[in-house]
Amino acid sequence: MRVDTVARFLGDGGVAQTQARAHGVDAGQVRASAVAGTPTERFTHPDEVAAFLASGTGGNITGADVLIEGGMVTTV
């Protein structure tokens, strides 16, 4: 049995709404600002991640927490 989790970063859902409320702006502004700062210039949808993890390509990913952030987090 494979068990994987997908860590939500910002996306189209609740996190953008929470940030918008905290800063008194529209959630659409938060999303647009976040997307503008990513190399992919879009959010990844959960069904894309699920399809990848269920595919043969993602078959060796087991017991992982996958952070889907579109390049927002830069590491060295």
Summary of the structure (lengths in Angstrom):
residues: 76
radius of gyration: 14.2
end to end distance: 33.0
largest distance: 44.2
contacts: 165
relative contact order: 0.27
helix: 38%
strand: 11%
